[in-house]
Amino acid sequence: MDDEFDIDVSKPTEDEETGGAPQTAEEPSADPGATAVAARKPGLIGRLAANTNQFFSRISLPEWNLRTFLYLLVALIIAVLLARNWPPVRIDLFGWRFDAPKSVVFIVSLILGAGLLRLWQICAARRPGQKQAEEEPSVGNQI
């Protein structure tokens, strides 16, 4: 029994291929920059996954050389020292008394010391310029 829904598809001839029919929305575009668009917008998880993928695709691994190895070794040593010095220490500061991990106290004091040193350097760099400006008489009053 012949099925009436059987369609015999054959290769189109040259006349059919170049028939001059305008492209419709269903036909794929010949533009190589055209991309297929999903029918629905991605959900929250899809957007988060795309953003995460985009963020991590910008990261490139460093070139492995002696400098990179030494940086990694120093970072590992610092991490081990911070982990080993995690027990709490008692701090008395202006009448306040509290306990904090020794590693955290060390990092805070390091950052505070570096900030104070930078402030001192900025102030010291401005001083000679201010003294020099005060000592020089104004040029317009010498006539």
C-alpha positions as CSV (number, residue, x, y, z in Angstrom):
1,M,0.0,0.0,0.0
2,D,1.4,3.4,-1.0
3,D,1.5,5.9,1.8
4,E,0.1,9.2,0.6
5,F,2.4,11.1,3.0
6,D,5.6,9.9,1.5
7,I,7.4,12.7,-0.1
8,D,10.0,12.0,-2.7
9,V,12.8,14.7,-2.2
10,S,15.2,15.1,-5.0
11,K,18.2,17.4,-5.5
12,P,17.0,20.8,-6.8
13,T,18.0,21.7,-10.3
14,E,20.0,24.9,-11.2
15,D,16.9,26.7,-12.2
16,E,15.3,26.0,-8.8
17,E,18.4,27.1,-6.9
18,T,18.7,30.4,-8.7
19,G,15.0,31.0,-9.1
20,G,15.4,34.6,-7.9
21,A,12.9,34.1,-5.1
22,P,13.4,36.6,-2.3
23,Q,14.7,35.3,1.0
24,T,12.0,34.8,3.6
25,A,12.4,34.8,7.4
26,E,12.4,31.0,7.4
27,E,15.4,30.7,5.0
28,P,18.9,30.9,6.6
29,S,20.8,34.0,5.7
30,A,23.8,33.9,3.5
31,D,25.5,36.4,5.9
32,P,28.3,34.6,7.7
33,G,27.9,36.9,10.8
34,A,24.3,35.8,11.3
35,T,23.7,33.6,14.3
36,A,20.7,31.7,15.5
37,V,18.8,33.2,18.4
38,A,17.0,31.1,21.0
39,A,13.2,31.5,21.2
40,R,13.3,32.3,24.9
41,K,15.6,34.4,27.0
42,P,17.9,32.5,29.3
43,G,16.8,32.2,32.9
44,L,18.7,33.4,36.0
45,I,20.9,30.4,36.1
46,G,21.7,30.6,32.4
47,R,22.6,34.3,32.7
48,L,24.8,33.6,35.8
49,A,26.5,30.8,34.0
50,A,27.2,32.9,30.9
51,N,28.6,35.8,33.1
52,T,30.8,33.4,35.0
53,N,32.0,31.8,31.8
54,Q,32.8,35.2,30.3
55,F,34.7,36.3,33.5
56,F,36.8,33.2,33.6
57,S,37.5,33.2,29.9
58,R,39.5,36.5,30.3
59,I,41.9,34.8,32.8
60,S,45.1,33.5,31.3
61,L,47.7,31.4,33.0
62,P,51.0,33.1,33.8
63,E,54.1,32.1,32.0
64,W,56.0,29.5,34.1
65,N,59.4,30.8,34.9
66,L,61.6,31.2,38.0
67,R,59.9,34.5,39.0
68,T,56.4,32.9,38.9
69,F,57.7,29.9,40.9
70,L,59.2,32.2,43.6
71,Y,56.0,34.2,43.8
72,L,53.9,31.1,44.3
73,L,56.4,29.7,46.9
74,V,56.3,33.0,48.9
75,A,52.5,33.0,48.7
76,L,52.4,29.4,50.0
77,I,54.8,30.2,52.8
78,I,52.7,33.2,53.9
79,A,49.5,31.1,53.7
80,V,51.0,28.4,55.9
81,L,52.4,31.0,58.4
82,L,49.0,32.7,58.6
83,A,47.2,29.4,59.1
84,R,49.7,28.3,61.9
85,N,49.2,31.6,63.7
86,W,45.4,31.5,63.9
87,P,45.1,31.1,67.7
88,P,43.6,34.2,69.3
89,V,45.5,36.9,71.1
90,R,44.2,39.4,73.6
91,I,44.4,43.1,72.6
92,D,44.2,46.0,75.0
93,L,43.5,49.2,73.0
94,F,42.6,52.4,74.7
95,G,40.6,50.6,77.4
96,W,39.0,48.2,75.1
97,R,39.9,44.5,75.5
98,F,39.1,41.9,72.9
99,D,40.5,38.7,71.4
100,A,41.4,38.4,67.7
101,P,43.3,35.9,65.6
102,K,47.0,36.6,65.6
103,S,47.1,36.4,61.8
104,V,44.4,39.0,61.4
105,V,46.2,41.3,63.9
106,F,49.4,40.9,62.0
107,I,47.8,41.8,58.7
108,V,46.0,44.8,60.1
109,S,49.1,46.1,61.7
110,L,51.1,45.6,58.5
111,I,48.5,47.5,56.5
112,L,48.3,50.3,59.1
113,G,52.1,50.6,59.2
114,A,52.3,50.8,55.4
115,G,49.6,53.4,55.3
116,L,51.3,55.5,57.9
117,L,54.7,55.2,56.1
118,R,53.0,56.3,52.8
119,L,51.4,59.3,54.6
120,W,54.8,60.3,56.0
121,Q,56.4,60.1,52.6
122,I,53.8,62.3,51.0
123,C,54.1,64.9,53.8
124,A,57.9,64.8,53.6
125,A,57.8,65.3,49.8
126,R,55.6,68.4,50.2
127,R,57.6,70.1,52.8
128,P,60.7,71.1,50.8
129,G,58.5,72.6,48.1
130,Q,56.5,74.6,50.6
131,K,59.7,75.9,52.3
132,Q,61.2,76.8,49.0
133,A,58.1,78.7,47.9
134,E,58.0,80.7,51.2
135,E,61.8,81.6,51.0
136,E,61.7,82.9,47.4
137,P,60.5,86.5,47.2
138,S,57.9,87.3,44.6
139,V,59.3,88.3,41.2
140,G,56.9,91.2,40.7
141,N,57.9,93.2,43.8
142,Q,61.6,93.5,42.8
143,I,61.3,96.4,40.4
